[in-house]
Amino acid sequence: MWRGVILLKAVHMKAEGKTAYIPKESKDHNQISKELKDLVGEEFVADDVATAFVYSRTMCEFDQYLPEFVAVPRTTEEVSGILKIANKYKIPVQCQVRGLNMGDCHMSLDGGIIIDLRRMNSILEINEDSGYALCEAGVTYANMRRELNENHPGSTIQYGFMPAQAGFVSNSIVEGHLDRSCKYGASYYNLLSAEVVLPTGEIAHVGARGLVNSWNRKTPAPDLLGLFLGGWYGTTGIITKAAMRIIPRPKYDDVVFVTTPDIDTACALPGELARTHLFDGIGAVDWRCILSLTTKMSSMPKERPDGFPETSMDIHFSSQVSEEELEFKRKMLESIANKNNSKVLPLDAFGYETERFCTLPMVEGTPGGLGPFFSGAGKGSGLSWIGGLGEDKHFKELYMKTLEIYDSYSSAHLFPQICMYEMDWGHVGCFRTMVSFDRADPSQVEKVRNINREMVRLMYDHGYTLYKAPKFAEDILMKDYADEGFLKLMKKVKETLDPNGIMAPKRWDTEES
Ligand SMILES: Cc1cc2nc3c(=O)[nH]c(=O)nc-3n(C[C@H](O)[C@H](O)[C@H](O)COP(=O)(O)OP(=O)(O)OC[C@H]3O[C@@H](n4cnc5c(N)ncnc54)[C@H](O)[C@@H]3O)c2cc1C
């Protein structure tokens, strides 16, 4: 329930431990609204607080930031036109697909225009031969899955645990982790060439498509794609079309669980398996995560229940050529697991919920929402996470210290769900913790904020960089960890591309930190 309104420069509403920031109306509000409506159509522009409030909703512990306008363009030219209007009136712009990144990287922290890319959802070309799909920026995992299943059954894409409506292109932009990332690397590598609209509204192509009429690769070409991918969070321009990697659908394919008996094995075995170069995907979740998925319990026992494994890994393996190759990989897995006192189990080992969770991509697995993630959340259904990429040799220390951090906030209702993934055959490890909490309980919101601050420092101290980093984590990074030369270079790049400073102000803001 909203409890109060404080009038400052803009309006701030406080409720349940959070603040909603409502920006002051621009002096040219009506004129900007008219120009946006003339450009993209009356029904695709909103300038009212009610719509803005919906766009500021967050499942996390962060405050809410309302935009002043929402515009939902259909074409690249309309995106370009919106940026030109924003430059003319010097008002901020941020773009989003569905706001599902969990670091609230899609929020406009300073009012202005939210560009909602969801109408740009055409799949323009599927090139199975060279393995890419040319997509508009708002294409979702559900769109891709339907198109490939119905019209290109020989090809597939990698999936994660995200909801069906999550963006396929935006997942690459934020460097997601997917089910076959051990073999194919982070989702970042799936974006090959792109059409972009620069902050000033000019349109350009980057990747090989920037030099020749070919979309299927980034290089050889000066790699300007990096100006838009992997953590810029929309501060340098807007990708409007992208060639995204698709992969051959494995002819022979299997997924099994491998359960580990103790923390040492839990943290070392993923790396050992990755370095065999045999398995497409290796992801481990801890016993709290399994319990919370399978039992929906809202408080967690302090000790691991008798007979429960420390972690369960889902291991994906496949062959394009024969059942024998698949069988060989299965045998190797069993042998390595045995040697490590670990067990290979079928996917129904923990019951229906986990089997469904691991076999159906979330595209089908969460028709009603994000249910499995919120067990333990109580009525407020909050979910937060901190995740980063680094070296897997630190898994054990991160695991132990995560438990210490959560212990120090002693709450049976706030427990970490720890996940560890392998990428690029062990070259990169992904460590993340999720926490579900009651957003209606201010003390839980506050605790999650404090826990996450400590988690962020833990990750940075071990040389991990965060993906989908929330603003507070970015500020800590710039203030206490980042190289000065790097920050100066970033500033130069941003100022060159965006002379009026309209793109997602306050993100990567070196002056602020
Ligand atoms: C329950 C749950 C489970 C999840 N599991 C996974 C998982 O297993 N693996 C995984 O990788 N992710 C996972 N995610 C994260 C999420 O689904 C992805 O990050 C998603 O693909 C991006 O969300 P979105 O499409 O809503 O993008 P948004 O959240 O709308 O945007 C993400 C960021 O990219 C920027 N951006 C978006 N589009 C563009 C563009 N065209 N040009 C420039 N910048 C742009 C935005 O400004 C923002 O900063 C999960 C999320 C949830 C809620």
The ligand as an SDF file (V2000), in Angstrom:
LIG
                    3D

 53 58  0  0  0  0  0  0  0  0999 V2000
   13.0310  -15.7770  -13.8970 C   0  0  0  0  0  0  0  0  0  0  0  0
   14.1040  -15.3680  -14.8300 C   0  0  0  0  0  0  0  0  0  0  0  0
   15.0320  -16.3170  -15.2470 C   0  0  0  0  0  0  0  0  0  0  0  0
   16.0510  -15.9450  -16.1160 C   0  0  0  0  0  0  0  0  0  0  0  0
   16.9530  -16.8900  -16.5230 N   0  0  0  0  0  0  0  0  0  0  0  0
   17.9210  -16.5510  -17.3910 C   0  0  0  0  0  0  0  0  0  0  0  0
   18.8500  -17.5370  -17.8720 C   0  0  0  0  0  0  0  0  0  0  0  0
   18.7960  -18.7110  -17.5320 O   0  0  0  0  0  0  0  0  0  0  0  0
   19.8110  -17.1110  -18.7320 N   0  0  0  0  0  0  0  0  0  0  0  0
   19.8840  -15.8200  -19.1530 C   0  0  0  0  0  0  0  0  0  0  0  0
   20.7480  -15.5100  -19.9460 O   0  0  0  0  0  0  0  0  0  0  0  0
   19.0280  -14.8740  -18.7180 N   0  0  0  0  0  0  0  0  0  0  0  0
   18.0550  -15.2200  -17.8510 C   0  0  0  0  0  0  0  0  0  0  0  0
   17.1780  -14.2550  -17.4130 N   0  0  0  0  0  0  0  0  0  0  0  0
   17.3900  -12.8380  -17.8120 C   0  0  0  0  0  0  0  0  0  0  0  0
   16.5530  -12.3160  -18.9630 C   0  0  0  0  0  0  0  0  0  0  0  0
   15.5570  -13.1340  -19.3790 O   0  0  0  0  0  0  0  0  0  0  0  0
   17.3910  -11.8980  -20.1230 C   0  0  0  0  0  0  0  0  0  0  0  0
   18.3690  -11.0430  -19.7330 O   0  0  0  0  0  0  0  0  0  0  0  0
   16.5370  -11.3580  -21.2710 C   0  0  0  0  0  0  0  0  0  0  0  0
   16.8710  -12.0710  -22.3990 O   0  0  0  0  0  0  0  0  0  0  0  0
   16.6390   -9.8690  -21.4890 C   0  0  0  0  0  0  0  0  0  0  0  0
   15.4410   -9.3840  -21.0300 O   0  0  0  0  0  0  0  0  0  0  0  0
   14.5570   -8.4440  -21.9440 P   0  0  0  0  0  0  0  0  0  0  0  0
   14.4060   -9.0200  -23.2830 O   0  0  0  0  0  0  0  0  0  0  0  0
   13.3320   -8.1440  -21.1770 O   0  0  0  0  0  0  0  0  0  0  0  0
   15.5110   -7.1760  -22.0880 O   0  0  0  0  0  0  0  0  0  0  0  0
   15.4620   -5.7970  -21.1920 P   0  0  0  0  0  0  0  0  0  0  0  0
   15.4720   -6.2350  -19.7890 O   0  0  0  0  0  0  0  0  0  0  0  0
   14.2670   -5.0470  -21.6630 O   0  0  0  0  0  0  0  0  0  0  0  0
   16.7750   -5.1250  -21.6420 O   0  0  0  0  0  0  0  0  0  0  0  0
   18.0230   -5.5440  -21.1420 C   0  0  0  0  0  0  0  0  0  0  0  0
   19.0670   -4.4470  -21.3200 C   0  0  0  0  0  0  0  0  0  0  0  0
   19.4520   -4.3820  -22.6790 O   0  0  0  0  0  0  0  0  0  0  0  0
   19.1860   -3.0960  -23.2210 C   0  0  0  0  0  0  0  0  0  0  0  0
   18.6290   -3.3300  -24.5430 N   0  0  0  0  0  0  0  0  0  0  0  0
   17.5690   -4.1090  -24.8250 C   0  0  0  0  0  0  0  0  0  0  0  0
   17.3660   -4.1290  -26.1500 N   0  0  0  0  0  0  0  0  0  0  0  0
   18.3180   -3.3460  -26.6960 C   0  0  0  0  0  0  0  0  0  0  0  0
   18.6500   -2.9720  -28.0290 C   0  0  0  0  0  0  0  0  0  0  0  0
   17.9490   -3.4330  -29.0450 N   0  0  0  0  0  0  0  0  0  0  0  0
   19.7030   -2.1620  -28.2290 N   0  0  0  0  0  0  0  0  0  0  0  0
   20.4500   -1.6970  -27.1930 C   0  0  0  0  0  0  0  0  0  0  0  0
   20.1920   -2.0180  -25.9190 N   0  0  0  0  0  0  0  0  0  0  0  0
   19.1360   -2.8400  -25.6690 C   0  0  0  0  0  0  0  0  0  0  0  0
   18.1870   -2.4460  -22.2840 C   0  0  0  0  0  0  0  0  0  0  0  0
   18.3340   -1.0400  -22.2680 O   0  0  0  0  0  0  0  0  0  0  0  0
   18.6110   -3.0420  -20.9590 C   0  0  0  0  0  0  0  0  0  0  0  0
   19.7000   -2.3210  -20.4540 O   0  0  0  0  0  0  0  0  0  0  0  0
   16.1380  -14.6040  -16.5620 C   0  0  0  0  0  0  0  0  0  0  0  0
   15.1990  -13.6670  -16.1430 C   0  0  0  0  0  0  0  0  0  0  0  0
   14.1850  -14.0400  -15.2960 C   0  0  0  0  0  0  0  0  0  0  0  0
   13.1920  -13.0040  -14.8910 C   0  0  0  0  0  0  0  0  0  0  0  0
  1  2  1  0
  2  3  1  0
  2 52  2  0
  3  4  2  0
  4  5  1  0
  4 50  1  0
  5  6  2  0
  6  7  1  0
  6 13  1  0
  7  8  2  0
  7  9  1  0
  9 10  1  0
 10 11  2  0
 10 12  1  0
 12 13  2  0
 13 14  1  0
 14 15  1  0
 14 50  1  0
 15 16  1  0
 16 17  1  0
 16 18  1  0
 18 19  1  0
 18 20  1  0
 20 21  1  0
 20 22  1  0
 22 23  1  0
 23 24  1  0
 24 25  2  0
 24 26  1  0
 24 27  1  0
 27 28  1  0
 28 29  2  0
 28 30  1  0
 28 31  1  0
 31 32  1  0
 32 33  1  0
 33 34  1  0
 33 48  1  0
 34 35  1  0
 35 36  1  0
 35 46  1  0
 36 37  1  0
 36 45  1  0
 37 38  2  0
 38 39  1  0
 39 40  1  0
 39 45  2  0
 40 41  1  0
 40 42  2  0
 42 43  1  0
 43 44  2  0
 44 45  1  0
 46 47  1  0
 46 48  1  0
 48 49  1  0
 50 51  2  0
 51 52  1  0
 52 53  1  0
M  END
$$$$
